[in-house]
Amino acid sequence: MKNQNQTKHEKTFKHTKKPGSKGPGSGKAGSRGGPGGPGQKTAPRVTNRESAEELKAGDRIVVTVKRLGINGEGVGYYRRKAVFIGGALPDEVIKAEVTRVEPKFITAQILEIEKRSPYRVEAPCPVFGICGGCQIQHLSYEGQLKGKEDLVREAFSRYAGMEQVKMKPILGMDHPWGYRNKAQLQLGMQEEGMIAGLYGLDSHRLVDITGCPIQHPKINEAVDRARNVLERLKIPVYREKGGQGLVRTLVVRWGFQSGQLQITLVTASDKLPQREQLIKELRLAIPELTSIAMNVNPKNTSLVFGSKTFILWGEDHIQESLGDLDFTLSPRAFFQLNPLQTVKLYESVRAAAGLTGRETVVDAYCGTGTIGLWLAPYAREVRGIEAIPEAVADAKANAERNGRGNAAFHEGLAEELLPRWVKAGFSPDVIVADPPRTGLDPRFLEAVLRTKPKRFVYVSCNPSTLAKDCKVLTDGGYKLEWVQPVDMFPQTSHVESVSLLVR
């Protein structure tokens, strides 16, 4: 399971967008009110083309939006060719200006909304459509849940040829705001002073996201106060041009259950001016602080964290829990960004696994072992597989801390370890896989089909790769019993799901 801009094991890349992508607020708004901009006095004239292939950039077309795309854009068709329109919503009729024509799709921007979606709302965030962190704040939460169910359903239809998938109602949140337990913000200087934010859509311009509505309020408060302290002490902010300055990124994590707060400064050098004064002022400004750390990343890279971390003050970790599992989180340790929904996701995995206490379970792509540890009390044996050594070390420590003696974690590739275990006589009853967005490795799919577990539980953060992989498994003798979507990241276009496949 991943957040909006991270891999499975939270390699934590800076928030950027590919050039040419359009955000929900992009494009001009017409006289009937689009995502932004002043109304037009005259309705734009529509271009009449015989076929989609004749369209050119600048042409104006009318499109009925059918569904949400994977990045939150509206998707409709012009002469049977897909049209992607940033900011458009399902069931809207849009007058749009063509911005790009490709062999398989068209991109366009809103000129006028002729027919509005009943689910369209005013986005509450002042930088929605600019910072790029959220894609669908302009869609009511009811509409978001419906759109995400449709995304999963459409993926199975498109990529697996499955029209009648048994889909359980999506598991949403009662309060879909303030759910993120971690902020990772770039620091920069502007005319008004030091800001903490994300890089904007289509640019390397930093957007201030003070008071971000999807971050926990304690995190917003800590970010604001920490930034003020850094500015007051004139701690220099790192500038990529010329490689001058010191502090690159401010990372704040809040323990929902423990109430503990961890701040990490990612710096370009290990030389920190006014170190003692900085510690003193941060502690005075943020009484909840449990830990202050410094991570050093001197390299010119998109990776946020470097390899060296120093504790400046306090504990070397904070405590947090999921259900009856306790975790200690060092500054770089991975932990789910939405703990409330994570419990719902893991309970869905447990329901799919159908454990009675007698089964052997393989947790492939196990990361820090959270899913395997969640299932361990209900299984005879759990074996986790993970390619990243640090994650395996965390998983082993988590197992020991929580007394899960029947759970063991192994470093390696699932597609290599699983066949080796089977050859040695180990035959799992249940395999759980929670891969990155790219989906399951083809060799792993082959290994699963040779191993023939009774149940295969697929935890996915990408409906497209989920559907493609399920097609391979169903062609190989499995039946897709059901799919359970889970809304891990409200206000964004991301959707997770748990799928049960049975031999």
C-alpha positions as CSV (number, residue, x, y, z in Angstrom):
1,M,0.0,0.0,0.0
2,K,1.4,3.4,-1.0
3,N,0.7,7.0,-0.5
4,Q,0.0,9.5,-3.3
5,N,3.7,9.8,-4.4
6,Q,5.6,6.9,-2.8
7,T,6.6,3.4,-3.5
8,K,5.7,0.4,-1.4
9,H,8.6,0.8,0.9
10,E,8.4,4.6,1.1
11,K,11.5,5.4,-0.9
12,T,10.0,8.9,-0.6
13,F,10.5,10.8,-3.8
14,K,9.9,14.5,-4.0
15,H,6.5,15.5,-5.2
16,T,6.7,16.3,-8.9
17,K,4.6,15.9,-12.0
18,K,5.5,15.0,-15.6
19,P,5.5,17.9,-18.0
20,G,2.3,18.3,-19.9
21,S,0.1,16.8,-17.2
22,K,-3.0,18.8,-16.2
23,G,-4.4,19.1,-12.8
24,P,-8.1,19.3,-11.8
25,G,-8.0,23.1,-11.6
26,S,-6.2,23.4,-15.0
27,G,-7.8,25.0,-18.0
28,K,-10.1,27.9,-18.5
29,A,-13.6,28.0,-17.0
30,G,-16.5,29.0,-19.2
31,S,-19.5,31.1,-18.6
32,R,-21.3,28.3,-16.7
33,G,-18.5,27.9,-14.2
34,G,-15.6,25.5,-14.4
35,P,-12.8,24.7,-11.9
36,G,-11.4,28.3,-12.0
37,G,-11.1,31.5,-13.9
38,P,-13.5,34.3,-14.9
39,G,-16.6,33.6,-17.0
40,Q,-16.6,34.1,-20.7
41,K,-19.0,36.5,-22.4
42,T,-19.6,34.4,-25.5
43,A,-19.8,30.6,-25.8
44,P,-16.8,29.0,-27.5
45,R,-17.5,27.8,-31.1
46,V,-17.3,24.1,-31.5
47,T,-15.0,22.6,-34.2
48,N,-16.7,20.1,-36.5
49,R,-14.5,17.2,-37.6
50,E,-15.4,14.0,-39.4
51,S,-13.1,11.9,-37.3
52,A,-11.0,12.1,-34.2
53,E,-7.8,11.8,-36.3
54,E,-8.5,15.1,-37.9
55,L,-8.5,17.0,-34.6
56,K,-5.7,19.5,-33.9
57,A,-4.5,21.3,-30.8
58,G,-6.7,24.4,-30.4
59,D,-9.9,22.7,-31.8
60,R,-13.0,22.9,-29.6
61,I,-15.1,19.9,-29.0
62,V,-18.1,18.8,-26.8
63,V,-17.5,15.8,-24.6
64,T,-19.8,13.8,-22.3
65,V,-17.6,12.6,-19.4
66,K,-18.1,8.9,-18.6
67,R,-15.8,8.3,-15.7
68,L,-12.8,9.3,-13.6
69,G,-9.3,8.5,-14.9
70,I,-6.6,7.0,-12.8
71,N,-5.1,10.5,-12.2
72,G,-8.5,12.1,-11.3
73,E,-9.2,13.5,-14.7
74,G,-12.5,13.2,-16.5
75,V,-12.6,10.6,-19.3
76,G,-15.0,10.9,-22.2
77,Y,-14.9,10.0,-26.0
78,Y,-14.9,12.0,-29.2
79,R,-15.7,9.9,-32.3
80,R,-14.9,6.8,-30.2
81,K,-11.4,8.1,-29.1
82,A,-10.7,8.7,-25.4
83,V,-10.5,12.3,-24.3
84,F,-8.8,13.2,-21.0
85,I,-10.0,16.5,-19.4
86,G,-8.4,17.8,-16.2
87,G,-11.0,18.9,-13.7
88,A,-14.0,17.4,-15.5
89,L,-16.3,15.0,-13.6
90,P,-18.4,12.0,-14.6
91,D,-21.8,12.8,-16.2
92,E,-20.7,16.4,-17.1
93,V,-21.0,17.8,-20.6
94,I,-17.9,19.8,-21.3
95,K,-17.0,22.2,-24.1
96,A,-13.2,21.7,-24.2
97,E,-10.2,22.9,-26.1
98,V,-7.9,20.2,-27.5
99,T,-4.3,20.5,-26.1
100,R,-2.8,17.3,-27.5
101,V,-3.7,14.7,-30.1
102,E,-2.0,11.3,-29.8
103,P,-2.6,8.0,-31.7
104,K,-4.7,6.5,-28.9
105,F,-6.0,9.5,-26.9
106,I,-6.7,13.2,-26.8
107,T,-6.1,15.7,-24.0
108,A,-8.2,18.8,-23.6
109,Q,-8.9,21.6,-21.1
110,I,-12.3,22.9,-19.9
111,L,-13.7,25.9,-21.7
112,E,-17.3,25.6,-20.4
113,I,-19.3,23.2,-18.3
114,E,-22.6,22.8,-20.2
115,K,-24.0,20.3,-17.7
116,R,-22.6,20.1,-14.1
117,S,-22.3,17.0,-12.1
118,P,-24.6,16.9,-9.0
119,Y,-21.5,15.8,-7.1
120,R,-19.4,18.9,-8.0
121,V,-18.5,21.0,-5.0
122,E,-16.2,23.9,-4.2
123,A,-12.8,22.6,-3.1
124,P,-12.1,23.9,0.4
125,C,-8.3,24.1,-0.1
126,P,-7.0,27.4,-1.5
127,V,-4.2,25.7,-3.4
128,F,-6.3,22.8,-4.8
129,G,-5.3,22.3,-8.4
130,I,-2.0,24.1,-7.9
131,C,0.0,22.0,-5.4
132,G,-1.0,18.7,-7.0
133,G,-1.3,16.7,-3.7
134,C,-5.0,16.2,-4.1
135,Q,-6.8,15.6,-7.4
136,I,-10.5,15.4,-6.6
137,Q,-11.4,17.8,-3.8
138,H,-14.0,19.3,-6.2
139,L,-15.9,16.1,-6.1
140,S,-18.2,15.4,-3.0
141,Y,-17.1,12.5,-0.9
142,E,-20.1,10.4,-2.0
143,G,-19.0,11.1,-5.6
144,Q,-15.4,10.2,-4.8
145,L,-16.4,6.8,-3.4
146,K,-18.6,6.1,-6.4
147,G,-15.9,7.2,-8.8
148,K,-13.3,4.9,-7.1
149,E,-15.6,1.9,-7.3
150,D,-16.1,2.6,-11.0
151,L,-12.3,2.9,-11.5
152,V,-11.8,-0.6,-10.2
153,R,-14.8,-2.0,-12.1
154,E,-13.6,-0.3,-15.3
155,A,-10.1,-1.8,-14.9
156,F,-11.4,-5.3,-14.7
157,S,-13.6,-4.8,-17.8
158,R,-10.8,-3.1,-19.8
159,Y,-7.8,-5.2,-18.8
160,A,-9.3,-8.6,-17.8
161,G,-12.5,-8.8,-19.9
162,M,-14.5,-9.3,-16.7
163,E,-17.8,-7.5,-16.9
164,Q,-19.5,-9.1,-13.9
165,V,-17.0,-8.8,-11.0
166,K,-18.5,-9.2,-7.5
167,M,-17.6,-5.9,-5.9
168,K,-18.2,-5.2,-2.2
169,P,-19.2,-1.6,-1.3
170,I,-16.1,0.6,-0.9
171,L,-14.9,1.2,2.7
172,G,-14.8,4.9,3.1
173,M,-14.1,7.2,6.1
174,D,-16.6,8.9,8.3
175,H,-14.5,12.0,8.3
176,P,-12.3,12.1,5.1
177,W,-10.1,14.9,6.3
178,G,-7.0,15.3,8.5
179,Y,-6.1,11.6,8.1
180,R,-2.4,11.7,7.1
181,N,0.0,11.0,10.0
182,K,3.1,12.3,8.2
183,A,4.1,15.4,6.2
184,Q,7.2,15.6,4.1
185,L,7.6,19.1,2.8
186,Q,10.3,20.9,0.9
187,L,11.6,24.2,2.4
188,G,12.2,27.3,0.3
189,M,12.4,31.1,0.5
190,Q,10.0,33.5,-1.1
191,E,9.3,37.2,-0.8
192,E,7.1,36.6,2.3
193,G,9.8,34.5,3.9
194,M,10.4,30.7,4.5
195,I,7.7,28.4,3.2
196,A,7.1,24.6,3.5
197,G,5.3,22.9,0.7
198,L,5.1,20.8,-2.4
199,Y,6.4,21.4,-5.9
200,G,3.5,22.7,-8.0
201,L,1.9,21.0,-11.0
202,D,4.1,21.2,-14.2
203,S,6.7,23.2,-12.4
204,H,9.6,23.3,-9.9
205,R,7.9,26.1,-8.1
206,L,7.3,25.5,-4.4
207,V,3.7,25.9,-3.3
208,D,3.0,26.8,0.4
209,I,0.6,24.2,1.8
210,T,0.1,25.7,5.3
211,G,-2.9,24.2,7.0
212,C,-3.2,21.3,4.5
213,P,-6.7,19.9,5.2
214,I,-5.7,16.2,4.6
215,Q,-2.9,16.4,7.2
216,H,-3.6,15.8,10.9
217,P,-4.0,19.3,12.6
218,K,-1.1,18.5,14.9
219,I,1.2,18.0,11.9
220,N,0.1,21.3,10.4
221,E,0.7,23.1,13.7
222,A,4.1,21.5,14.1
223,V,5.2,22.3,10.6
224,D,4.1,26.0,11.0
225,R,6.0,26.4,14.3
226,A,9.1,24.5,13.2
227,R,9.3,26.7,10.1
228,N,9.0,29.8,12.2
229,V,11.8,28.7,14.4
230,L,14.1,27.9,11.5
231,E,13.4,31.3,9.9
232,R,13.8,33.2,13.2
233,L,17.3,31.6,13.8
234,K,18.2,32.2,10.1
235,I,19.0,28.6,9.5
236,P,19.8,28.6,5.7
237,V,17.5,26.8,3.3
238,Y,19.1,24.6,0.7
239,R,19.0,25.9,-2.9
240,E,19.5,23.5,-5.7
241,K,20.8,26.2,-8.0
242,G,24.4,26.4,-6.9
243,G,24.0,23.9,-4.1
244,Q,24.0,26.5,-1.4
245,G,22.3,26.4,2.0
246,L,21.5,23.6,4.5
247,V,17.9,22.4,5.3
248,R,16.2,20.7,2.3
249,T,13.1,19.0,3.8
250,L,11.0,19.1,6.9
251,V,9.5,15.8,7.9
252,V,6.9,15.6,10.7
253,R,5.2,12.4,12.0
254,W,2.4,12.3,14.5
255,G,1.4,9.1,16.4
256,F,-2.4,8.9,16.3
257,Q,-2.5,6.4,19.1
258,S,0.6,7.4,21.1
259,G,0.2,11.2,20.7
260,Q,4.0,11.4,20.1
261,L,5.6,13.8,17.6
262,Q,8.7,13.3,15.6
263,I,10.5,16.0,13.6
264,T,13.3,15.2,11.1
265,L,15.4,17.9,9.3
266,V,16.8,16.6,6.0
267,T,20.0,18.6,5.4
268,A,22.7,18.8,2.7
269,S,25.5,18.7,5.3
270,D,26.1,17.4,8.8
271,K,27.1,20.8,10.1
272,L,24.1,22.4,11.8
273,P,24.6,26.0,13.0
274,Q,23.1,27.0,16.3
275,R,22.3,23.4,17.1
276,E,21.6,23.8,20.8
277,Q,19.6,27.0,20.3
278,L,17.6,25.3,17.6
279,I,16.8,22.3,19.8
280,K,15.8,24.6,22.7
281,E,13.5,26.7,20.6
282,L,11.8,23.8,18.8
283,R,11.1,22.2,22.2
284,L,9.6,25.5,23.5
285,A,7.5,26.0,20.4
286,I,6.3,22.4,20.1
287,P,5.7,21.0,23.7
288,E,4.5,17.6,22.2
289,L,7.9,16.9,20.7
290,T,9.2,13.4,21.4
291,S,12.1,13.3,19.0
292,I,14.2,15.7,16.9
293,A,16.4,14.1,14.2
294,M,18.7,15.2,11.4
295,N,19.1,13.1,8.2
296,V,22.0,14.1,5.9
297,N,21.5,13.9,2.1
298,P,24.3,15.7,0.3
299,K,23.4,14.2,-3.1
300,N,21.6,15.9,-6.0
301,T,18.9,13.3,-6.2
302,S,15.1,13.0,-6.2
303,L,15.3,10.8,-3.1
304,V,14.5,12.8,0.0
305,F,16.4,10.8,2.6
306,G,20.1,10.2,2.8
307,S,21.8,7.2,4.5
308,K,22.9,8.9,7.7
309,T,20.4,9.9,10.5
310,F,21.4,11.5,13.8
311,I,19.1,12.0,16.8
312,L,19.6,15.7,18.0
313,W,17.3,15.4,21.0
314,G,14.9,12.9,22.6
315,E,14.0,9.4,21.7
316,D,15.4,7.6,18.6
317,H,11.9,6.6,17.7
318,I,8.2,7.2,18.5
319,Q,5.6,4.6,19.4
320,E,2.5,3.8,17.4
321,S,0.0,1.0,17.1
322,L,-2.4,-0.7,14.7
323,G,-5.0,-2.8,16.5
324,D,-3.1,-4.8,19.0
325,L,0.2,-4.4,17.2
326,D,2.8,-2.0,18.6
327,F,5.5,-0.4,16.5
328,T,8.6,1.8,17.1
329,L,9.1,4.2,14.3
330,S,12.6,5.6,13.6
331,P,12.7,8.7,11.4
332,R,13.1,6.7,8.1
333,A,10.8,3.7,9.1
334,F,7.8,3.0,6.9
335,F,4.4,3.2,8.4
336,Q,1.0,3.4,6.8
337,L,-0.1,7.1,6.3
338,N,-3.8,6.5,7.2
339,P,-3.9,4.3,10.3
340,L,-7.7,4.3,10.6
341,Q,-8.2,2.9,7.0
342,T,-5.3,0.5,7.4
343,V,-7.2,-1.4,10.0
344,K,-10.1,-1.8,7.6
345,L,-7.8,-2.9,4.8
346,Y,-6.0,-5.5,7.0
347,E,-9.3,-6.8,8.3
348,S,-10.4,-7.3,4.7
349,V,-7.2,-9.2,4.1
350,R,-7.9,-11.4,7.1
351,A,-11.5,-12.1,5.9
352,A,-10.1,-13.1,2.4
353,A,-7.4,-15.4,3.9
354,G,-10.1,-17.4,5.7
355,L,-7.7,-18.6,8.4
356,T,-8.7,-21.2,11.1
357,G,-5.3,-21.5,12.9
358,R,-4.1,-24.5,10.8
359,E,-2.9,-22.7,7.7
360,T,0.6,-21.7,6.4
361,V,0.7,-18.2,4.9
362,V,3.3,-16.5,2.7
363,D,3.3,-12.7,2.8
364,A,5.0,-11.7,-0.4
365,Y,6.3,-8.1,-0.8
366,C,5.9,-7.9,3.0
367,G,7.7,-4.7,3.6
368,T,8.0,-4.2,7.4
369,G,5.7,-7.2,8.0
370,T,2.5,-5.5,9.1
371,I,0.1,-7.7,7.1
372,G,1.9,-10.9,8.1
373,L,1.9,-9.9,11.7
374,W,-1.8,-9.0,11.5
375,L,-2.5,-12.5,10.2
376,A,-0.1,-14.4,12.5
377,P,-2.5,-15.0,15.5
378,Y,-4.9,-16.8,13.1
379,A,-2.4,-19.0,11.2
380,R,-0.1,-21.8,12.0
381,E,2.9,-20.2,10.3
382,V,3.6,-17.0,8.4
383,R,6.6,-16.4,6.2
384,G,7.3,-13.0,4.8
385,I,9.4,-12.2,1.8
386,E,11.0,-8.8,1.1
387,A,13.8,-7.5,-1.1
388,I,14.8,-4.5,1.0
389,P,17.2,-5.5,3.8
390,E,16.2,-2.6,6.1
391,A,12.5,-3.5,5.8
392,V,13.3,-7.2,6.7
393,A,15.2,-6.0,9.8
394,D,12.2,-3.9,10.8
395,A,9.8,-6.8,10.2
396,K,11.9,-9.1,12.4
397,A,12.0,-6.5,15.2
398,N,8.3,-5.9,14.9
399,A,7.6,-9.7,15.2
400,E,9.7,-10.0,18.3
401,R,8.2,-6.8,19.9
402,N,4.7,-8.2,19.4
403,G,5.4,-11.8,20.4
404,R,4.5,-13.2,17.0
405,G,6.8,-16.2,17.3
406,N,5.1,-18.0,14.3
407,A,6.1,-15.2,11.9
408,A,9.5,-15.2,10.2
409,F,10.8,-12.8,7.6
410,H,13.2,-13.5,4.8
411,E,15.3,-11.2,2.5
412,G,15.0,-12.0,-1.2
413,L,12.7,-12.0,-4.2
414,A,9.4,-13.7,-3.9
415,E,9.7,-15.2,-7.4
416,E,13.0,-16.9,-6.3
417,L,12.3,-17.8,-2.6
418,L,8.8,-19.3,-3.2
419,P,9.9,-22.0,-5.7
420,R,12.8,-22.8,-3.5
421,W,10.6,-23.4,-0.5
422,V,8.1,-25.5,-2.5
423,K,11.0,-27.6,-3.7
424,A,12.1,-28.2,-0.1
425,G,8.5,-29.4,0.8
426,F,6.9,-26.2,2.1
427,S,3.4,-25.7,0.5
428,P,1.5,-22.6,1.6
429,D,-2.2,-22.7,2.0
430,V,-2.6,-18.9,1.5
431,I,-0.4,-16.4,-0.4
432,V,-0.9,-12.7,0.3
433,A,0.7,-10.2,-2.1
434,D,0.9,-6.5,-1.7
435,P,3.1,-5.3,-4.6
436,P,4.0,-1.8,-5.7
437,R,2.0,0.0,-8.5
438,T,3.8,-1.9,-11.2
439,G,2.0,-5.1,-10.0
440,L,3.3,-8.7,-9.6
441,D,6.5,-9.8,-11.3
442,P,5.6,-12.3,-14.1
443,R,8.0,-14.9,-12.6
444,F,6.1,-14.6,-9.3
445,L,2.8,-15.2,-11.0
446,E,4.3,-18.3,-12.6
447,A,5.5,-19.5,-9.2
448,V,2.1,-19.0,-7.7
449,L,0.4,-21.0,-10.5
450,R,3.0,-23.8,-9.9
451,T,2.6,-23.7,-6.1
452,K,-1.2,-23.8,-6.3
453,P,-2.2,-22.3,-2.9
454,K,-5.9,-22.7,-2.1
455,R,-6.3,-18.9,-1.6
456,F,-4.5,-16.0,-3.2
457,V,-5.1,-12.6,-1.6
458,Y,-4.1,-9.6,-3.7
459,V,-3.7,-6.2,-2.1
460,S,-3.5,-3.6,-4.8
461,C,-3.0,0.2,-5.1
462,N,-3.3,0.2,-8.9
463,P,-6.6,-1.2,-10.4
464,S,-5.0,-1.6,-13.9
465,T,-2.1,-3.9,-12.8
466,L,-4.5,-5.7,-10.5
467,A,-6.9,-6.6,-13.3
468,K,-4.0,-7.7,-15.6
469,D,-2.5,-9.9,-12.9
470,C,-5.9,-11.4,-12.0
471,K,-6.4,-12.3,-15.7
472,V,-3.2,-14.3,-15.6
473,L,-4.4,-16.1,-12.4
474,T,-7.9,-16.8,-13.6
475,D,-6.5,-18.2,-16.9
476,G,-4.3,-20.4,-14.7
477,G,-7.1,-22.0,-12.8
478,Y,-8.2,-19.5,-10.2
479,K,-11.6,-17.9,-9.7
480,L,-12.0,-14.3,-8.6
481,E,-14.4,-14.5,-5.7
482,W,-14.7,-10.8,-4.8
483,V,-13.1,-7.4,-4.7
484,Q,-13.2,-5.0,-1.7
485,P,-12.2,-1.4,-2.6
486,V,-10.8,0.6,0.4
487,D,-10.5,4.4,0.3
488,M,-7.1,4.9,1.9
489,F,-6.5,8.4,0.6
490,P,-9.7,10.6,0.4
491,Q,-9.5,13.7,-1.8
492,T,-7.0,11.9,-4.1
493,S,-7.6,9.6,-7.1
494,H,-5.9,6.7,-5.5
495,V,-7.8,3.6,-4.5
496,E,-6.7,0.4,-2.8
497,S,-8.5,-2.9,-3.0
498,V,-8.3,-6.5,-1.6
499,S,-9.2,-9.3,-4.0
500,L,-9.8,-12.9,-3.2
501,L,-8.9,-15.6,-5.7
502,V,-9.6,-19.3,-5.0
503,R,-8.5,-22.4,-6.8
